[in-house]
Amino acid sequence: MLALPTAPNQNRVPDVTLDFWLIKLMAVTMGETAADYLAVNLGLGLTVTSLIMTGVLVIALVAQFAQKRYVPWAYWLAVVLISVVGTLITDNLVDTFGVRLQTTTIAFSVVLAATFAVWYAAERTLSIHTIFTTRREIFYWLAILFTFSLGTAAGDLVAESFDMGYLTTGLLFGGVIALIALAYYLLRLDGILAFWLAYILTRPLGASFGDWLSQPVEYGGLGFGTTFTSLVFLGCIVALVLYMTLRKNADELDEMLLDSD
């Protein structure tokens, strides 16, 4: 069996393609419903759920950092788990400690901006196309965590505090993402800025649709429940990761065969 070599400067995160956005959207949707399922449906509570999922996330990130290259199962496992933990951080602040959604939204915006500022000061770039050192990968995953916590707070703020409902909130954030895409393709908006803006906003987009699908009808949802919704999106994620893995292995094998000619 041919071994796949690891290039010294091989990017550790995936290319930004259509399937990237599809699986990312499903991951954030599942992050919302899975957090609710574990804390509420299983009766674990926010504190116990947070401790368990943080421990699992640490293990997943250790596996991800050990790869030194993009490996679909390791990367997307970390994304799904960090989505759950990011949701739980916000939920704990709001439900356990009584912090207002307005406050958490502002606080995570500041923390995320500070993360980007330190990252840029240290590396002179925020590009996800050059995540080939451990320090850059640390900055990357910190930013990802804070985008999830911020997105949860912002989505809940609009849907609940502003009383716009889950579906309307999802459509609102989807519309903003569409405008960002148009600005990128038509008005030459900076690619790095466009990526991170879209990445941040897919969290409240996914969370809103996740709540819309899973929450009871009397709360503005469709009543499918967190169990069914989480399992459906988990199945889709597993199928996409399997597809990505097979495609990536085929591409790498083709490259090796070309190099050997």
SVG drawing of the C-alpha trace seen along z (x, -y; Angstrom):
<svg xmlns="http://www.w3.org/2000/svg" viewBox="-48 -47 57 49">
<polyline fill="none" stroke="black" stroke-width="0.4" points="0.0,0.0 1.4,-3.4 2.0,-5.8 0.9,-9.4 3.7,-11.8 3.3,-14.9 4.7,-18.1 6.6,-20.4 4.3,-23.4 1.1,-21.5 -2.1,-23.4 -3.9,-21.8 -7.4,-23.1 -9.6,-22.4 -10.0,-24.5 -13.0,-26.7 -15.4,-24.9 -19.1,-24.3 -18.9,-21.1 -16.9,-23.0 -19.8,-25.4 -22.4,-22.7 -20.7,-20.6 -19.9,-23.7 -23.5,-24.8 -24.7,-21.3 -22.0,-21.2 -23.2,-24.4 -26.8,-23.3 -26.0,-20.1 -23.9,-21.9 -27.0,-23.8 -29.4,-20.8 -26.8,-18.4 -26.0,-20.8 -29.7,-21.0 -30.2,-17.3 -27.3,-16.5 -28.2,-19.2 -32.0,-19.0 -33.2,-15.7 -30.6,-13.5 -30.9,-15.6 -27.2,-16.1 -27.5,-19.9 -25.4,-22.6 -22.5,-22.2 -22.0,-18.4 -22.5,-18.6 -20.0,-21.4 -17.4,-19.5 -17.9,-16.2 -17.9,-17.9 -14.9,-20.1 -12.9,-17.0 -13.9,-15.3 -13.1,-18.4 -9.6,-18.5 -9.0,-14.9 -10.3,-15.7 -8.0,-18.7 -5.0,-16.7 -5.8,-14.3 -6.2,-17.2 -2.9,-18.9 -1.1,-15.5 -2.0,-15.2 0.2,-18.1 -2.0,-18.2 -5.7,-18.3 -7.3,-15.0 -11.1,-15.2 -12.3,-13.1 -10.0,-14.7 -10.7,-18.3 -14.5,-18.0 -14.8,-16.0 -13.0,-19.0 -15.4,-21.4 -18.5,-19.6 -17.3,-19.3 -16.1,-23.0 -19.5,-24.0 -21.1,-22.1 -18.7,-23.6 -19.1,-27.1 -22.8,-26.8 -22.5,-25.6 -20.2,-28.5 -22.8,-31.0 -25.7,-29.0 -23.8,-28.7 -23.2,-32.4 -26.8,-33.2 -28.7,-30.5 -26.4,-29.7 -24.9,-33.0 -27.6,-35.3 -25.5,-37.3 -27.7,-39.1 -27.5,-38.1 -26.7,-41.7 -23.7,-41.5 -22.4,-38.1 -22.8,-39.3 -20.7,-42.4 -18.2,-40.5 -17.5,-37.7 -17.3,-40.3 -14.5,-42.0 -12.8,-38.8 -12.9,-37.6 -11.6,-40.9 -8.8,-40.7 -7.9,-37.2 -7.7,-38.4 -5.6,-41.4 -3.1,-39.3 -3.1,-36.7 -2.3,-39.3 0.3,-41.0 2.1,-37.7 1.7,-36.2 0.9,-39.3 -1.9,-37.3 -5.3,-35.9 -5.4,-33.7 -6.7,-30.1 -4.6,-29.0 -1.4,-29.0 -2.2,-27.2 0.9,-25.1 2.5,-25.9 1.2,-25.0 1.0,-28.6 -1.2,-29.5 -3.4,-26.5 -3.8,-27.6 -5.0,-31.0 -7.2,-29.4 -9.0,-27.2 -9.3,-29.9 -11.0,-32.1 -13.3,-29.2 -14.4,-28.7 -15.2,-32.4 -17.1,-32.6 -19.3,-29.8 -19.9,-31.4 -20.6,-34.8 -22.9,-33.3 -24.9,-31.5 -25.3,-34.7 -26.2,-36.8 -28.6,-34.3 -30.4,-33.9 -30.4,-37.7 -32.2,-38.3 -34.6,-35.3 -35.5,-35.6 -34.7,-39.0 -35.8,-40.8 -38.7,-38.3 -38.1,-37.8 -38.5,-34.0 -36.1,-31.2 -37.1,-31.1 -37.1,-34.9 -33.7,-35.1 -32.3,-32.3 -33.5,-34.1 -32.1,-37.4 -28.6,-36.0 -28.8,-34.1 -29.6,-37.3 -26.6,-39.0 -24.3,-36.1 -25.7,-36.5 -24.8,-40.2 -21.3,-39.3 -21.0,-36.8 -22.2,-39.4 -19.7,-42.0 -16.9,-39.4 -17.8,-38.4 -19.0,-41.7 -17.4,-44.4 -14.0,-42.7 -14.4,-42.6 -11.2,-41.3 -11.3,-37.4 -10.0,-37.0 -12.5,-39.5 -15.4,-37.9 -14.5,-34.5 -14.4,-35.4 -17.6,-37.4 -19.4,-34.5 -17.9,-32.0 -19.1,-34.0 -22.6,-34.5 -23.2,-30.8 -23.3,-30.1 -26.4,-32.0 -27.8,-30.9 -27.4,-27.3 -28.4,-27.7 -31.6,-29.4 -32.6,-26.8 -31.6,-24.1 -33.9,-25.6 -36.7,-26.1 -36.5,-22.4 -36.2,-21.1 -38.1,-23.4 -41.8,-22.7 -44.5,-24.3 -45.6,-26.5 -42.1,-28.0 -42.0,-28.8 -40.4,-25.6 -41.5,-22.6 -41.4,-20.2 -39.0,-17.5 -37.1,-17.4 -33.4,-17.6 -32.8,-13.9 -34.2,-13.5 -32.7,-16.8 -29.2,-16.0 -29.2,-12.4 -30.3,-13.7 -27.5,-16.3 -25.0,-13.9 -25.8,-11.4 -25.3,-14.0 -22.0,-15.1 -20.7,-11.5 -21.6,-11.0 -19.9,-14.2 -16.7,-13.5 -16.5,-10.0 -16.9,-11.5 -14.2,-14.1 -11.9,-11.5 -12.2,-9.3 -11.8,-12.2 -8.7,-13.5 -7.1,-10.1 -7.7,-9.7 -6.2,-13.1 -3.1,-12.4 -2.6,-9.0 -2.9,-10.6 -0.2,-13.1 2.1,-10.4 1.7,-8.4 2.4,-11.5 5.5,-12.3 6.8,-8.7 6.6,-8.9"/>
</svg>
